[in-house]
Amino acid sequence: MLTARTIAETREASRSQSTRATGPSQISRPNDVRAHAIREGVLRVESEYREMPGLCLTLPQAARLWGLDRNTCELVLTTLIDRGVLKRALNGTYVRR
């Protein structure tokens, strides 16, 4: 499952490998990594909704589809609502605006 934590751990491991090879580098703070993971999720989810205009998902369905943990998925969907890309229907599903 893709979570902000797993993305952070993967990036940290690759950075530590490259740091050993090239010397010290600036390491991102955990909040920076989480923000980057959210941005990647937003881009991915937005592109899926644009490719499939009739897509209509609940939060648990969306989290499963994109392999995101529930909190990360909710943050991604809320961001897309704030940007005017999605809206939440009365039945609780997320649909393209």
C-alpha positions in Angstrom: 0.0 0.0 0.0 1.3 3.4 -0.9 1.5 5.7 2.0 3.4 8.9 2.7 5.5 6.9 5.1 6.5 4.2 2.6 7.3 6.8 0.0 9.5 8.6 2.6 11.2 5.4 3.6 11.9 4.5 0.0 13.3 7.9 -0.8 15.4 8.0 2.4 16.9 4.6 1.5 17.8 5.7 -2.0 19.2 9.0 -0.7 21.4 7.2 1.9 22.7 5.0 -0.9 23.5 7.9 -3.1 25.0 9.9 -0.2 27.5 7.1 0.4 28.5 7.2 -3.2 28.5 11.0 -3.7 28.9 12.5 -0.3 26.5 14.3 2.0 23.4 16.0 0.5 20.5 17.8 1.9 17.9 15.4 3.3 14.2 16.5 3.1 12.3 16.7 6.4 9.4 14.2 6.8 6.8 17.0 6.2 8.5 17.8 2.8 8.3 14.1 1.8 4.7 13.8 2.9 3.8 17.0 0.9 5.6 15.5 -2.1 3.6 12.2 -1.7 0.4 14.2 -1.6 1.3 16.1 -4.7 2.1 12.9 -6.6 -1.2 11.4 -5.4 -3.2 14.5 -6.5 -1.6 14.4 -10.0 -2.3 10.7 -10.3 -5.9 10.8 -9.1 -6.7 13.9 -11.2 -5.4 12.3 -14.3 -7.5 9.2 -13.7 -10.7 11.3 -13.2 -9.9 13.2 -16.5 -9.3 9.9 -18.4 -12.6 8.4 -17.0 -15.1 11.2 -16.7 -17.9 9.0 -15.3 -15.7 7.7 -12.5 -17.7 7.7 -9.2 -15.9 6.3 -6.1 -16.4 6.2 -2.4 -13.4 6.9 -0.2 -12.6 3.2 0.5 -12.9 2.4 -3.2 -10.6 5.2 -4.1 -8.0 4.2 -1.5 -8.1 0.6 -2.8 -7.9 1.6 -6.5 -4.9 3.8 -6.1 -3.2 1.9 -3.3 -3.3 4.8 -0.8 -3.9 4.6 2.9 -7.2 6.1 3.9 -5.8 9.4 5.4 -3.6 10.1 2.4 -6.5 9.3 0.0 -8.9 11.6 1.9 -6.3 14.4 1.8 -5.8 13.9 -1.9 -9.5 13.9 -2.7 -10.1 17.0 -0.4 -7.3 18.8 -2.3 -9.0 18.0 -5.6 -12.3 19.3 -4.2 -10.7 22.5 -3.1 -9.1 22.9 -6.6 -12.5 22.5 -8.2 -11.6 19.3 -10.0 -13.9 17.0 -8.0 -17.1 17.3 -6.0 -18.6 15.0 -3.4 -22.1 13.8 -4.3 -24.9 13.6 -1.8 -24.4 9.8 -1.7 -20.8 10.3 -0.5 -19.1 9.4 -3.8 -16.4 11.6 -5.4 -17.1 12.6 -9.0 -15.6 14.9 -11.5 -17.0 18.4 -11.3 
